[in-house]
Amino acid sequence: MTEKPKLGVYICHCGINIAATVDVEAVTEYAQALPNVVIARNYSYMCSDPGQLLIKNDIKEKGLNRVVVASCSPRMHEPTFRKALQEAGLNPYYLEMANIREQCSWVHEDREAATAKAKKLVAAAVAKVRLLEPLTSREVDAEPAALVIGAGIAGIQAALDIADAGFKVYLVEKSPSVGGRMAQLDKTFPTLDCSACILTPKMVDAASHPNIELLAYSEVEEVGGFIGNFEVKVRKKARYVDVSKCTGCGDCAKECRLAGRFPNEFDEGLGKRGAIYLPFPQAVPAKYTIDPEKCLFLTRGKCGKGPKCVDACRAGAIDFEQKDEIVSFKVGAILVATGFDVFDPVRKPEYGYAGYPNVITGLEMERLVSASGPTGGNIVIHNGEEEIVPKDIAFIQCVGSRDQSVGNEYCSRVCCMYTAKQAHLVKDKIPDARVRVYYMDVRAFGKGFEEFYDRVRREGIRYVRGNPSEIFKRGNKLVIKVEDTLTATPLEDEVDMVVLAVGLEPRGDARKIIELLRLSQSPDRFFLEAHPKLRPVDTATDGVYLAGCCQGPKDIPDTVAQAKGAAASALIPLARGKVAIDAQVAEVNEATCRGCGFCVSICPYSAIELVTVNRMGHMVEVARVNEALCKGCGSCSAGCLSNSIQPKSFRDRQILPQIAALGGTR
Ligand SMILES: Cc1cc2nc3c(=O)[nH]c(=O)nc-3n(C[C@H](O)[C@H](O)[C@H](O)COP(=O)(O)OP(=O)(O)OC[C@H]3O[C@@H](n4cnc5c(N)ncnc54)[C@H](O)[C@@H]3O)c2cc1C
């Protein structure tokens, strides 16, 4: 820097978070004596208004041209202090933070040693801040449209909110109908609303909204660009049915030679469908789809004397020539709402799910009790050839949740309550049924949950604390081996039917979305939010937001609340029409770059490309950074073989003195 450095150093107590372990007075005194430090102060909460005012006033009154704040992680408050510098007329990038909370007071107990370390961190920040260069962030235009991936209740709600705010939404759903898991549910806890009754109007609204373009039976294939300017390619899979002609009458399905031959996925395999099908009666769009893996004509080129569906369709909608279509568009924000899979209990062989038809999952139970389900809502089981009404029914909770043996340590948050709901529905439909629930703990934390749990117990549902070790067959009965852990009594409980309260898991096909959008996963493998408390719907990729169970297990109210939050966040760049691009990005020295492309391969944000330039009459390849995509992480710099790429504010000449100061003994 050419002007004389005039530094201000501000040490935060963070209440007692820092001050209880670090002697802030001693650090202040030490900082005051460092070269070029004009003023050093400490204050209880530097991030508070009065704290920021101290900095602003000193900049103006003492002519400070560089600022060091020794407080918490820059991830927490760097934007706060940059803004304070800017408001006082200083370049916001003339700031360096020393993290004396996470890196010092929170990880040390010895006050003397922690104080010594805090002094070193401050000295290092002072050594660097003098060498910082002024940077300017830029703004680019944002496309006034959003992409929502997944049309369960999360995606539908988010799409409706963004569309109602006046912006175009592309709603992409993988399966032939929108609705997700909620469409499969019968009633919903704790209020027992009929799931279809509250969901179907929203499905219809989403499909008919003038601002929403629904791309059902479609998948996102490519995503390029950056916040405000994403370029998206979507594959619209061929339905082999012209949706503009299909009236949804169903004559084709009745005539299909393979009608009723395949398990219907929507009914969890309990019901059957043909090769041409509508997943469920309220499907949106109400258009039939031909399954290309099942249809005789598509797999063998021949279906009897000719496909009967063609003759049956009076609208002439069957179109075997139809091909997949690629649709391209630009959006400013992307919302991921791809939901969850249920745990496959085959992975817990002790429960006999694979071998015993009367051991079913909670989701299968939803279809069994549903009036639109395969049995018309009658709870029946197969006893040899006979269909009977079960009288002894047991629910087992926490199947695939809170279970290290299957790699799922987390609680799935909905199973306790959906079990209580299903137990109630069983009692409602079979009043003389004897229903018991085997549980580890009951988690009834939501609004009205504890009251609902009390209600079902009053209705005669028996809760037995115990984690069954085995289920086996004795005659026509299923025997549950379990210890009642409250009375320490080993039991063998004979029942007709067992319902496994399977937990929620990340989707098996989530990897594709992770790669397309550069998302991260938390240890439970669900998509990772940018910050668990303060940025719960953002991701590490700017402009990409999360909603619903793709981020972690949750019930419908929490899913809807999060979807509304994610929609509000996605609306920020759309409504502003502009997005700010951070200035602290990597920069290439094109004169020394060898164009080896190593940085291109290691950049986790795909922010670098090779371009051809004229270097003194020779056309050569060099690396170039897309500043909108770059996060300034420095991976490129660490890997560069010719030392030609460095992040601004983290150049060698800036961080080497910082490191040297850390090694100093003052
Ligand atoms: C047995 C059971 C009973 C339950 N009962 C209740 C209850 O009574 N009350 C309650 O509040 N909650 C209940 N829940 C929880 C409820 O199901 C969830 O809260 C809700 O479904 C979450 O919605 P979602 O939109 O996040 O995910 P989902 O419902 O899973 O929807 C995700 C959608 O995204 C689509 N998709 C996935 N990947 C892609 C992709 N790559 N491209 C495009 N589309 C994609 C899927 O096809 C799906 O349509 C229950 C859950 C279970 C398992």
The ligand as an SDF file (V2000), in Angstrom:
LIG
                    3D

 53 58  0  0  0  0  0  0  0  0999 V2000
  -45.8970  -43.8860    6.0820 C   0  0  0  0  0  0  0  0  0  0  0  0
  -45.8530  -42.3950    6.1930 C   0  0  0  0  0  0  0  0  0  0  0  0
  -46.9120  -41.7100    6.7460 C   0  0  0  0  0  0  0  0  0  0  0  0
  -46.8670  -40.3210    6.9120 C   0  0  0  0  0  0  0  0  0  0  0  0
  -47.9180  -39.6820    7.4900 N   0  0  0  0  0  0  0  0  0  0  0  0
  -47.8530  -38.3520    7.7030 C   0  0  0  0  0  0  0  0  0  0  0  0
  -48.9300  -37.6610    8.3480 C   0  0  0  0  0  0  0  0  0  0  0  0
  -49.9380  -38.2590    8.6930 O   0  0  0  0  0  0  0  0  0  0  0  0
  -48.7950  -36.3250    8.5930 N   0  0  0  0  0  0  0  0  0  0  0  0
  -47.6690  -35.6450    8.2360 C   0  0  0  0  0  0  0  0  0  0  0  0
  -47.5880  -34.4470    8.5150 O   0  0  0  0  0  0  0  0  0  0  0  0
  -46.6520  -36.2660    7.5830 N   0  0  0  0  0  0  0  0  0  0  0  0
  -46.7130  -37.5870    7.3080 C   0  0  0  0  0  0  0  0  0  0  0  0
  -45.6850  -38.2130    6.6380 N   0  0  0  0  0  0  0  0  0  0  0  0
  -44.5650  -37.3900    6.1340 C   0  0  0  0  0  0  0  0  0  0  0  0
  -44.8880  -36.8120    4.7290 C   0  0  0  0  0  0  0  0  0  0  0  0
  -45.0260  -37.8850    3.8410 O   0  0  0  0  0  0  0  0  0  0  0  0
  -43.7470  -35.8920    4.2860 C   0  0  0  0  0  0  0  0  0  0  0  0
  -43.6480  -34.8320    5.2150 O   0  0  0  0  0  0  0  0  0  0  0  0
  -43.9860  -35.2730    2.9060 C   0  0  0  0  0  0  0  0  0  0  0  0
  -44.3610  -36.2300    1.9680 O   0  0  0  0  0  0  0  0  0  0  0  0
  -42.7060  -34.5830    2.4220 C   0  0  0  0  0  0  0  0  0  0  0  0
  -42.9350  -34.0180    1.1690 O   0  0  0  0  0  0  0  0  0  0  0  0
  -41.7470  -33.6890    0.1300 P   0  0  0  0  0  0  0  0  0  0  0  0
  -42.3570  -32.8790   -0.9390 O   0  0  0  0  0  0  0  0  0  0  0  0
  -40.5810  -33.1550    0.8570 O   0  0  0  0  0  0  0  0  0  0  0  0
  -41.2680  -35.1100   -0.4330 O   0  0  0  0  0  0  0  0  0  0  0  0
  -42.0150  -36.2000   -1.3420 P   0  0  0  0  0  0  0  0  0  0  0  0
  -43.3980  -36.3870   -0.8970 O   0  0  0  0  0  0  0  0  0  0  0  0
  -41.0980  -37.3870   -1.3370 O   0  0  0  0  0  0  0  0  0  0  0  0
  -42.0180  -35.5580   -2.7980 O   0  0  0  0  0  0  0  0  0  0  0  0
  -40.8600  -35.4680   -3.5810 C   0  0  0  0  0  0  0  0  0  0  0  0
  -41.2310  -35.4180   -5.0580 C   0  0  0  0  0  0  0  0  0  0  0  0
  -40.0530  -35.1780   -5.8280 O   0  0  0  0  0  0  0  0  0  0  0  0
  -40.0460  -36.0620   -6.9490 C   0  0  0  0  0  0  0  0  0  0  0  0
  -38.6360  -36.2600   -7.3480 N   0  0  0  0  0  0  0  0  0  0  0  0
  -37.6820  -36.9350   -6.6890 C   0  0  0  0  0  0  0  0  0  0  0  0
  -36.5010  -36.8590   -7.3550 N   0  0  0  0  0  0  0  0  0  0  0  0
  -36.7360  -36.1200   -8.4510 C   0  0  0  0  0  0  0  0  0  0  0  0
  -35.9200  -35.6700   -9.5270 C   0  0  0  0  0  0  0  0  0  0  0  0
  -34.6190  -35.9740   -9.5940 N   0  0  0  0  0  0  0  0  0  0  0  0
  -36.4740  -34.9110  -10.4850 N   0  0  0  0  0  0  0  0  0  0  0  0
  -37.8010  -34.5810  -10.4190 C   0  0  0  0  0  0  0  0  0  0  0  0
  -38.6290  -34.9780   -9.4300 N   0  0  0  0  0  0  0  0  0  0  0  0
  -38.0980  -35.7270   -8.4540 C   0  0  0  0  0  0  0  0  0  0  0  0
  -40.7010  -37.3270   -6.4280 C   0  0  0  0  0  0  0  0  0  0  0  0
  -41.1810  -38.1180   -7.4970 O   0  0  0  0  0  0  0  0  0  0  0  0
  -41.8180  -36.7270   -5.5650 C   0  0  0  0  0  0  0  0  0  0  0  0
  -42.9600  -36.4540   -6.3280 O   0  0  0  0  0  0  0  0  0  0  0  0
  -45.7220  -39.6000    6.4750 C   0  0  0  0  0  0  0  0  0  0  0  0
  -44.6510  -40.3030    5.8880 C   0  0  0  0  0  0  0  0  0  0  0  0
  -44.6980  -41.6740    5.7460 C   0  0  0  0  0  0  0  0  0  0  0  0
  -43.5320  -42.4130    5.1350 C   0  0  0  0  0  0  0  0  0  0  0  0
  1  2  1  0
  2  3  1  0
  2 52  2  0
  3  4  2  0
  4  5  1  0
  4 50  1  0
  5  6  2  0
  6  7  1  0
  6 13  1  0
  7  8  2  0
  7  9  1  0
  9 10  1  0
 10 11  2  0
 10 12  1  0
 12 13  2  0
 13 14  1  0
 14 15  1  0
 14 50  1  0
 15 16  1  0
 16 17  1  0
 16 18  1  0
 18 19  1  0
 18 20  1  0
 20 21  1  0
 20 22  1  0
 22 23  1  0
 23 24  1  0
 24 25  2  0
 24 26  1  0
 24 27  1  0
 27 28  1  0
 28 29  2  0
 28 30  1  0
 28 31  1  0
 31 32  1  0
 32 33  1  0
 33 34  1  0
 33 48  1  0
 34 35  1  0
 35 36  1  0
 35 46  1  0
 36 37  1  0
 36 45  1  0
 37 38  2  0
 38 39  1  0
 39 40  1  0
 39 45  2  0
 40 41  1  0
 40 42  2  0
 42 43  1  0
 43 44  2  0
 44 45  1  0
 46 47  1  0
 46 48  1  0
 48 49  1  0
 50 51  2  0
 51 52  1  0
 52 53  1  0
M  END
$$$$
